[in-house]
Amino acid sequence: MYLKIKQLSKNYGSRPVVSQLDLTMEEGEILSLLGPSGCGKTTILRLLAGLVPPSGGHIEVGNRVFYDGKRNLPVEERGIGMVFQDYALWPHMTVFQNVAFGLRLRRMPRAEIVQRVDELLTLVNLSGMSERYPYQLSGGQQQRVAVARALATKPRLLLLDEPLSGLDAGLRETMGAELVQLFKQLKITTINVTHDQNEAMTMSDRILVLRDGKVQQIGVPSELYLRPVNTFVGSFMGPINLLAGHLTDSQPGMTRLNLDGSGFEGQQMLGMLYQEVGDHQELSTFNLLCRPADVCLHSEEFTCDHPNVLIGTVTFSSFVGGRWRTLIEVGQNQKQSLLALALNPFAVRSTVWVELPPERSLIVGQ
């Protein structure tokens, strides 16, 4: 393994910010840290960069120990490249001078600096802009300069702290794809911090979801989207529909959930259990999770042999991204809304039959 983190923690007084983090990465892998504000994402970057001291643990990159409780390698000896949220370019320096800054600190010969900067500007599609100043560049161009500067010294590890957050949605997606291609071409190990699940899924080989400084789940994007371990991970990877209940029986491949609340009168629902029931014995309540894109709406009544069907009333419908975002109110005494992405429109206040396909429904803990 290229990067090894064991039991890494950081406390501010009695408040834990990062709790017992274990992580390994292969060389050239791109990992995204995903979670809400205050969950410890940026703190982990700062611990890796040496900007703040850990409270405990072990950090090793490329067989070099950064921290082990006794030794804490200085920032300048770690060989870390970092791109900040606001790019942090020197406004009084040209593009060339910004990219060459770290190389000059290392007293590289002028000819080598010129060659290295030219190579990097070509890589990030900024050839011919070396004499411009940051204020003469667009947001996307400034971001490329910041990336080129971080790569100039050939870092052991590249850390990105929400580098795309200042860009508009269309450019953010384009730049994310371009950065992935660049990092893969250079085979550079990268950790990206974001609270945007689309960005994380676009840019990552794996995603690590954090909550209150603790790892909730780590895996490839498709695994976290399709097989979240709990409702927190599921909701952070995209919109979900949740129905709470208690397990009544579990059979190979399918589990039955008895819905809570008088609104459903104890209706039974089927779904795929994330893990075996034994792994969840300490939990009293479970949720049936179904993505809006997997919900099926029907304008005609279903017969009783169809599982996971609820009767509801359409309360809102709008056309977004090629589908109709449709809100349906279900339940009797205790109303709640479900979201469906339908191919066809349904009139507001019309009655619909909402089907949550068991094979596309996941039962997870809270």
C-alpha positions in Angstrom: 0.0 0.0 0.0 1.2 3.5 -0.9 -0.6 5.4 1.9 -1.3 3.9 5.3 -3.2 5.6 8.1 -3.9 3.8 11.4 -6.0 5.0 14.3 -5.5 8.6 13.3 -7.3 11.0 15.6 -7.6 14.7 16.4 -9.2 16.3 19.4 -9.8 19.9 20.2 -10.0 19.8 24.0 -12.5 17.2 24.9 -14.2 17.3 21.4 -13.1 14.7 18.9 -12.9 16.0 15.3 -11.4 12.8 13.7 -11.9 9.5 15.5 -9.7 6.5 15.0 -9.4 6.7 11.2 -8.0 3.7 9.4 -7.3 4.1 5.7 -5.0 2.6 3.0 -4.6 3.7 -0.6 -2.8 2.3 -3.7 -0.4 4.5 -5.6 -2.2 6.6 -8.3 -5.6 6.1 -6.6 -8.1 9.0 -6.3 -10.1 9.1 -3.1 -12.8 11.6 -2.1 -13.7 12.4 1.4 -17.4 13.1 1.4 -19.6 14.5 4.2 -21.3 17.6 5.6 -19.6 20.7 7.0 -17.8 20.0 10.2 -17.5 16.2 9.8 -13.6 16.3 9.8 -12.8 16.3 6.0 -10.5 19.3 5.9 -9.0 18.4 9.3 -7.8 15.1 7.8 -6.1 17.0 4.9 -4.4 19.2 7.4 -3.2 16.3 9.4 -1.7 14.7 6.3 -0.1 17.9 5.2 1.4 18.5 8.7 -0.5 21.8 9.2 -2.0 20.6 12.5 -0.6 17.9 14.8 -2.6 14.7 15.4 -3.7 13.6 18.8 -2.6 10.1 18.0 -2.2 7.5 15.3 0.2 6.7 12.4 0.6 8.3 9.0 2.9 6.7 6.3 3.2 7.7 2.6 5.4 5.9 0.2 7.2 4.0 3.0 8.0 7.3 4.7 6.6 7.8 8.2 5.0 11.3 8.5 3.7 10.8 12.1 3.9 7.9 14.6 3.4 9.6 18.0 7.1 10.2 18.5 7.9 11.7 15.1 6.1 14.4 13.3 7.7 15.3 10.0 7.8 19.0 9.2 5.5 20.3 6.4 8.4 21.2 4.1 9.8 17.6 4.3 6.6 15.8 3.5 6.4 16.6 -0.3 2.7 17.3 -0.3 0.9 19.3 -3.0 -2.3 21.1 -1.9 -5.0 23.0 -3.9 -7.2 25.2 -1.7 -10.8 26.1 -2.2 -10.0 29.7 -3.1 -6.9 28.6 -5.2 -4.7 31.0 -3.1 -2.8 32.4 -6.1 -0.4 35.2 -5.6 -2.2 38.2 -7.2 1.0 40.2 -7.8 2.7 37.2 -9.7 2.1 36.0 -13.2 1.0 32.5 -14.1 4.6 31.5 -14.7 5.7 33.0 -11.3 2.9 31.3 -9.4 3.7 27.9 -10.9 7.4 28.3 -10.5 7.2 29.5 -6.8 7.9 26.1 -5.2 10.7 25.4 -7.7 12.4 28.6 -6.9 12.3 27.9 -3.2 14.1 24.7 -4.0 16.8 26.6 -5.9 16.3 24.7 -9.2 18.3 26.1 -12.1 16.4 28.7 -14.2 16.5 26.5 -17.4 14.9 23.6 -15.5 12.2 25.8 -14.0 11.3 27.2 -17.4 11.1 23.7 -18.8 9.0 22.3 -15.9 6.6 25.2 -15.9 6.1 25.0 -19.7 5.4 21.3 -19.4 2.8 21.8 -16.7 1.0 24.7 -18.5 0.7 22.5 -21.5 -0.7 19.7 -19.4 -3.4 22.0 -17.9 -4.2 23.6 -21.3 -2.8 27.0 -20.4 -0.1 27.3 -23.0 0.6 30.9 -24.0 -0.9 32.4 -20.7 2.3 32.4 -18.6 2.6 36.2 -18.5 -1.0 36.8 -17.4 -2.0 37.7 -13.9 -4.7 35.8 -11.9 -7.2 38.7 -12.3 -7.0 38.2 -16.1 -8.1 34.6 -15.9 -11.5 32.9 -15.5 -12.3 30.8 -12.5 -11.5 27.6 -14.3 -8.2 28.9 -15.6 -7.2 30.0 -12.1 -8.0 26.5 -10.8 -5.7 25.0 -13.5 -2.9 27.3 -12.4 -3.4 26.2 -8.8 -3.3 22.6 -9.8 -0.1 23.2 -11.9 1.6 24.9 -9.0 0.7 22.0 -6.7 2.1 19.5 -9.2 5.3 21.5 -10.0 7.4 19.9 -7.2 6.2 16.3 -8.1 4.5 15.7 -4.7 4.2 12.3 -3.1 0.5 13.1 -2.4 -1.9 15.7 -3.8 -4.6 17.1 -1.5 -7.6 18.9 -2.9 -9.8 21.0 -0.6 -13.1 21.6 -2.5 -11.2 22.9 -5.5 -14.3 23.0 -7.7 -16.7 24.7 -5.4 -16.2 28.1 -6.8 -17.1 27.1 -10.4 -20.6 27.0 -12.0 -22.3 23.6 -12.3 -21.4 23.0 -16.0 -17.8 23.9 -15.6 -17.5 22.0 -12.4 -18.4 18.7 -14.1 -16.1 19.4 -17.1 -13.1 20.4 -14.8 -13.7 17.3 -12.6 -13.4 15.0 -15.6 -10.3 16.9 -16.9 -8.6 16.6 -13.5 -9.2 12.9 -13.3 -7.6 12.4 -16.7 -4.6 14.5 -15.6 -4.1 12.7 -12.3 -4.4 9.3 -14.0 -1.9 10.4 -16.7 0.6 11.5 -14.0 -0.2 8.5 -11.7 -0.4 10.8 -8.7 -2.2 9.7 -5.5 -4.9 12.1 -4.7 -7.3 12.9 -1.9 -10.2 15.2 -2.7 -12.4 16.8 -0.1 -16.0 17.6 -1.1 -19.6 17.8 0.1 -20.9 17.3 -3.4 -21.8 13.7 -4.1 -21.9 14.3 -7.9 -18.3 15.6 -7.8 -17.2 12.7 -5.6 -18.7 10.1 -7.9 -17.2 11.8 -11.0 -13.7 12.1 -9.7 -13.1 9.1 -7.4 -11.9 5.5 -7.6 -13.3 5.2 -4.0 -15.3 7.4 -1.7 -15.1 7.7 2.1 -18.2 9.0 3.8 -17.6 10.8 7.1 -20.0 11.8 9.9 -18.8 13.5 13.1 -15.3 12.5 12.4 -16.1 8.8 12.0 -16.1 6.7 8.9 -19.5 5.6 7.8 -18.6 3.7 4.7 -15.8 3.4 2.1 -16.1 1.9 -1.3 -16.4 2.5 -5.1 -19.1 5.1 -6.1 -21.6 2.5 -7.4 -21.4 0.5 -4.1 -22.1 3.5 -1.9 -25.0 4.6 -4.2 -26.6 1.2 -4.6 -25.6 -0.4 -1.3 -25.4 2.2 1.5 -24.9 0.8 5.0 -27.3 3.2 6.6 -29.7 6.0 5.8 -27.0 8.7 6.4 -24.8 7.3 3.6 -27.8 6.7 1.4 -29.1 10.2 1.7 -25.7 11.7 1.1 -25.2 9.8 -2.1 -28.4 11.2 -3.6 -32.1 11.7 -3.0 -33.9 8.7 -1.3 -37.3 7.6 -0.1 -37.5 6.1 3.4 -40.2 4.1 5.1 -39.5 3.1 8.7 -40.4 -0.2 10.2 -39.5 -3.4 12.1 -38.2 -6.6 10.6 -40.7 -9.5 10.8 -38.9 -12.2 8.9 -35.9 -12.7 6.7 -35.4 -15.2 3.9 -32.5 -15.7 1.5 -32.3 -12.7 -0.8 -35.4 -10.9 0.6 -36.6 -9.5 4.0 -40.0 -8.4 5.1 -40.5 -5.0 6.9 -43.6 -4.2 9.0 -44.2 -0.4 8.4 -44.6 1.8 11.5 -47.4 4.3 12.0 -51.1 4.1 11.7 -50.9 5.8 8.3 -50.0 2.4 6.8 -51.9 0.1 9.2 -48.9 -2.2 9.6 -48.5 -2.8 5.8 -45.8 -5.3 4.9 -42.9 -4.3 2.5 -40.2 -6.4 1.0 -36.6 -5.4 0.3 -33.0 -6.5 0.1 -31.2 -6.5 3.5 -27.8 -4.8 3.3 -26.3 -7.5 5.6 -27.5 -10.5 7.5 -30.0 -9.9 10.2 -27.5 -10.9 12.8 -25.3 -7.9 12.0 -28.2 -5.6 12.9 -29.6 -7.3 16.0 -28.8 -4.2 18.2 -31.0 -2.0 16.0 -34.8 -1.8 16.7 -35.8 0.2 13.7 -34.9 -0.2 10.0 -35.7 1.7 6.9 -36.8 0.6 3.5 -34.7 2.8 1.1 -35.7 3.3 -2.5 -34.2 5.8 -5.0 -36.7 8.1 -6.8 -35.5 6.8 -10.2 -36.5 3.2 -9.1 -40.1 4.2 -8.0 -42.8 3.1 -10.5 -46.1 5.0 -10.7 -49.3 3.5 -12.1 -52.5 5.3 -12.8 -54.6 2.0 -12.6 -55.2 -0.1 -9.5 -52.8 -2.9 -8.9 -54.0 -6.4 -7.8 -52.9 -7.7 -4.4 -50.2 -10.1 -5.8 -47.9 -7.1 -6.4 -45.7 -6.4 -3.4 -44.6 -3.0 -2.1 -47.6 -1.0 -3.4 -48.9 2.1 -1.7 -51.9 4.3 -2.7 -51.1 8.0 -2.9 -52.1 11.4 -4.2 -49.9 13.5 -6.5 -49.1 16.8 -4.8 -46.5 18.3 -7.2 -44.9 17.6 -10.6 -42.2 19.4 -12.5 -40.1 18.5 -15.6 -36.4 18.3 -14.8 -33.6 16.6 -16.7 -35.8 14.6 -19.0 -38.1 13.2 -16.3 -41.1 14.3 -14.3 -40.1 14.9 -10.6 -43.4 13.8 -8.9 -44.2 14.1 -5.3 -46.8 11.7 -3.9 -48.5 11.9 -0.5 -49.1 8.5 1.0 -50.5 7.3 4.3 -53.8 8.0 6.1 -53.5 9.5 9.6 -49.7 10.1 9.3 -49.0 11.6 5.9 -45.5 11.5 4.2 -44.2 12.3 0.8 -42.4 10.0 -1.7 -40.5 11.3 -4.7 -40.6 9.6 -8.1 -38.8 10.4 -11.4 -41.4 9.4 -13.9 -41.2 9.2 -17.6 -44.8 10.4 -18.0 -46.6 13.3 -16.3 -49.3 12.7 -13.6 -51.9 15.4 -12.9 -51.8 17.0 -9.5 -54.4 15.6 -7.1 -54.7 12.5 -9.1 -54.7 9.1 -7.4 -51.7 6.8 -8.2 -50.4 3.4 -7.1 -46.8 3.7 -6.0 -44.7 0.6 -6.5 -41.3 0.2 -4.8 -39.7 -2.8 -6.6 -38.4 -5.2 -3.9 -35.3 -6.0 -5.9 -34.5 -2.2 -6.1 -35.4 -1.5 -2.4 -32.8 -1.8 0.3 -33.4 -2.4 4.0 -30.8 -0.5 6.1 -30.3 0.6 9.7 -30.8 4.2 10.7 
